[in-house]
Amino acid sequence: MEKTRRFGRAMVVLAILFFVSTAVVSAQTLDGKWFVMNCQVHAYAVDSTSGDFVICNFPFQAYIYFSYNGPFGTHGAGYDYQIWCQTTPGHWEMTANTSRYSVSISENFFEDWWMGLYTKDGANVNTYITPYVNAVANKFKAGGEIYYGSDAKGRTLFGWLTINGKTVSHPPFPVE
């Protein structure tokens, strides 16, 4: 009797693990999706000569494209992604092309991403973010530390970044 219960419990646990893992692997809801990322910098700009600092908050947009590249072992769904930034007025370029994987229990959460983002007026931020991405709910949300960067005047930035985004059918620039 005890062996039967133990076997039954083991089968239930295995069935749950199987269904959770196949749901993550088979979902692929981000494949082929573009998101506009509305970024907001909340930082201090530090003058490297004087050491003076000022509050430096500014918004900018970037775009991200996801392409499913298969399951990633026990980690979750693997995705290639491209980040596109407007690096000068009217000029968009791919500033990142790399791969990451979702957490094992949900395709919508990704572990720490390093991201380098650029603005059309010459500012840049290097950040680690932990994004929540959901194509079905039409959301891209993230927050992270700006551990280095510079504003349009060349002053060093330290602070944080928030991102709120949504899906778009195509970005407003030609994709090569």
C-alpha positions, 0 to 999 in steps of 0.5 A: 500500500505504501509503495503504491502511494509513493509510486503515485506521488512520484508519477504526479511530480513527474507529470507536473515537471513534464507539463511545466517544461513542455509549456515553456519549451513550446510556448515561443510567444516572443518569436518574431516580435518587435517591442518599442522600449520607452526608456527613462534614465534617472541618474546623476551626471558627474563632471570628471574635471570638477567632480560636481554632479547634477540630476540628469533624467531623460527619456529615449526610445529603442527597439528590440526584436526576438527570435526563438532559437530553441530550448536551453537545457533546464533553463527555459526558452532560448532567444536571440535578440537584437537591440536597435537604437537611434545613434544620431538623428534619423539614423538607427542601428543594431547595437546588440545581437546576442542570445539569452534564455528565459527562466525555467518556469516562465518564458516571460522572465529573463535573468540579468541582461547586460544592455548597452543603449544609445541615444540620438544626442550622444548619450549612452547607458550600460545597464543590467536589467531583469526584464518581464516580456509578454507578447500576449499581454503586450508588455515589456517592463524592466528596471536596472542599474546604470553602472556606467554611461555618459550624457550628451555633454560627456559627463559620467552617468550613474543611476537607474533605468526603467523601461516600459514597452509594447509590441509593434508590427514593425519599427519605423526604420528599415531593417537590414 
